[in-house]
Amino acid sequence: MEIKELQAKTDAWIKEFGVRYFNELTNMAILMEEVGEMARIMARRYGEQSEKESDKGKDLGDEMADVIFVLTCIANQTGIDLEEAIRKNFEKKTKRDATRHLDNEKLGGSF
């Protein structure tokens, strides 16, 4: 799915099932909640914390999708074209970090 399509599908879903967008600040709080749920799985499944029995059935992909959904809602309601923003972000990173990581000895790059 293209990002523009994701934004359009999210908007259509909100209008059909969600009634309206929550305000931007509420959505920001919801985004943090969703990131926290994803972080909990990551910390317990891939980090040093032990995984609780109640967490073992949690779907990491579903939690990531929740994060993307809420982020897409925020983009829609603030007029951000995520596809364009991501394209510009890659350009910025490419210019800024063209050799930064390659030259980082901590990453095993050339010195």
Secondary structure as UniProt FT lines:
FT   HELIX           3..13
FT   HELIX           14..18
FT   HELIX           24..45
FT   HELIX           53..55
FT   TURN            56..57
FT   HELIX           60..78
FT   HELIX           82..96
FT   TURN            97..103
FT   HELIX           105..107
//
